[in-house]
Amino acid sequence: MTLFTRITRIAISCLGFVSLASGLGGQGYKAMPSVISRTAPSFIEGARAIRVSPPTHFPTVDWSMNNPDFQGPTLCEVSCFAASYSFSTVPYYSLDQARNVTLVYNGDQAAPRPFIYADVYDGGDGTAVRQYTMSATLNGAAVTFLNGQTVATFAGPPYSGATIRLAGQFDARSYATDVYPLAITVRVTYTDNAVVTKTTSTQIMVINEGSSPIAKGWTVAGLQRLRTTTSTGYMITNGDGSATRFSGLGVVAADYTRRQAPILELIPTRHAHSSTSMGRRYRSSRRII
């Protein structure tokens, strides 16, 4: 494709750079080192033909399914098909109230194997996609998927206008419970051999109870634990198999259950035994220190 554009002014600066302003608003031009001697600024008018290759396909990628803010068995049917079990001790009574401790087990947290997602729309321009590939780095290290490869490959559909979910599962047993920085790269190859690459930086939440002091995969029901995270913010394991991330203090967490559950706000508090304690404030005004 050739564009005949009117160059209204070529400015040769004393710094030895040439800047171009075109009749198309100057789009696509960049300052280039000049071979002309460093003299006082001067101006030249003229025109030239420039050959450009504009992009022909415009795929879009939605990364939101990775959801680093909330993870738990309530987000999918049948507790995400994870092996689960609970056990309660025989109650004892104090102040006429039965009291006991309940332990819960979640197989997905005994040996965590999270998924990485990318929902790709091909742009709907009439050209089908031949192949998709997806790769990722977790906390700076390349992710190896369960098939042993670092690049997951997917065949494209035989038509244009499709949205395809790419997913890759990996073994996260070597990662502690945390929210880690995640970079995902998707490469889209069309049937006309055009290739478009999309990359984003996001986060991923890992809940790993493989080294639980009770037993592998077991936790105390209702016992919440606060952690600072590798990615900026804080993370609370909720004591019910789920975890919530806060990007900072005073920030209300997103309600991904869509049930208006009392998700909370994380706030700094003062406590008699600690000057650095934090509190979790619920919509009902209840607090947990």
C-alpha positions, 0 to 999 in steps of 0.5 A: 500500500502506497500513501502519497502524503504532503509533507508540509515541513521538515524541520532540521534541528540543531540537535541533529534530528529530523522531524516530519509533519505530514498532511495526515496529521503526522501519524506514523512518523518518528524522529530520526537521527540526521546526517546533516551537520548540527547547524541552526534550524532550517526548514524544507518543504516538499512531498514524498511517497511512503510505502506502509503495511497497515495491520489487516486484522484486529483481534481482541483478548479478554483476560478477566477470567483469570480473576486474581481478586477472589477464588473459591469453590462457590464460583463453579458447580459442585465445588469445581469438582474438587474432592472435599470433606469436613469433620467436626469434633464432639462439641463441648458446652460453655455458657449453655452453648455447644462449641466445637472445631470443624476441619475442612479438606479441599483436594484442589488446595492440597495439590493446586493446579490453576488454569490460565485463561484468554478469551480471544475474538478474531476481529470478525473481518472475514478471515478465519484463524488457523492457529492460536498459541498461548504462553505465560510467565509467572513471577518472571519464570516461564510456565510449563503446562501439564502437557510438558510444553511452555507454549500451548497450541490450539486449532482455529475454527473454520470461520470468522467472527468466533470467540475462543477460550484458550486455557492452560493448566499448570502444576503450582505445588511449588508456589506458596499461597499468594497472588503472583504477577502473571504475563500472558502472550497470545499469538493469532495466526490467520489463514492468510499467514498474517500473525498478530501477538497480544500480551498483557500483565495481570495476576494469578491467585494460588491457594496452596495448603499442601504444607498445612500444619494440620495435614495436607489440604486441611484447614480450620473452618472459619479461621481467616489468615492475612498475608501480604502478596508478591503483587501489590496488596493483601490476601485473606484466606477465608476459612471456607476454601476461598480467598480474597485479595485487596489491592490496598488498605481501605479498598472494598473487595469485588463481589465475584459471587454476585450474591452481595455477600459481605466480602469486606474492606481491609482497614488499619486498626489499633489493637492493645497487643499490636501497633500493626494490626488490620481489621476486616470490615463487613457490610454489616459493620462487623469487624474481624481483627 
